[in-house]
Amino acid sequence: MTDRAETPLGFHVYGSGAALKFEQGLNEQGKPVLAVDGCNKAGSHFDWGNKIMLQLSDREVPGLLCCVLGLIPEFEARNHGATRNKSVHLVNQPAKQRIYVKLSRPEYAVKVPMTPDAVFKLGGLALQVLSAQTGFDPSTCLAMLRGTAGRLYSAHPSST
C-alpha cells in the first residue's frame, strides 16, 4: 500500500482531442495549490511534452469551487506563469450536462468538456486543496464557501 502523503491526489480527464490533469501540489513556497496541466492530441497520443501548466492559489480555488458547485456560471484565472500569459477558464453548460474547460497560453489552447463524474472528482479534489490551504476541514470549507465567496461571486460573477 502506498502512503497517501507520497502520492499526490489527482486525476486525468480525456476529451477527443485534448486532456487535462488536476492534482494537489505545492508551490515554490511549499503552500498547497491545485495544479492544472493540459495538452492536445498529436496523432494518436496526447502530447504531454507540449503541455500547459499552471497552479491555482488560495485566492483562486474558492472561485473555481463556486463554479464547480454551480454557484456561479463561470470562473477564470489569468496572468499565470513567468510571463503571465497562461489562463484557465471554466464555463458551466448545464444544458449539455458538462463544464467546459479551456486552458491556454498565446497561440495554444487545450479545450476539454468535463462530464458530471469528472466535475464531481474536481469538486472533491478542489475541496481537499482548499482544506489544505485554509486548515479547515472540508465540511467547514464547504459551508464557509457557500456563505461567503459563493454569495459574493454570484452577486458579481465577472470578479472571479
HELIX and SHEET records of a PDB file:
HELIX    1   1 TRP A   48  ASN A   50  5                                   3    
HELIX    2   2 VAL A   61  VAL A   68  1                                   8    
HELIX    3   3 PRO A   94  LYS A   96  5                                   3    
HELIX    4   4 PRO A  116  THR A  134  1                                  19    
HELIX    5   5 PRO A  138  GLY A  147  1                                  10    
HELIX    6   6 ALA A  149  ALA A  155  1                                   7    
HELIX    7   7 PRO A  157  SER A  159  5                                   3    
SHEET    1   A 4 GLY A  10  TYR A  14  0                                        
SHEET    2   A 4 ALA A  18  LEU A  26 -1                                        
SHEET    3   A 4 PRO A  32  ALA A  42 -1                                        
SHEET    4   A 4 HIS A  45  PHE A  46 -1                                        
SHEET    1   B 4 GLY A  10  TYR A  14  0                                        
SHEET    2   B 4 ALA A  18  LEU A  26 -1                                        
SHEET    3   B 4 PRO A  32  ALA A  42 -1                                        
SHEET    4   B 4 ILE A  52  LEU A  56 -1                                        
SHEET    1   C 4 GLU A  74  HIS A  80  0                                        
SHEET    2   C 4 LYS A  86  GLN A  93 -1                                        
SHEET    3   C 4 ARG A  98  ARG A 105 -1                                        
SHEET    4   C 4 TYR A 108  MET A 114 -1                                        
END                                                                             
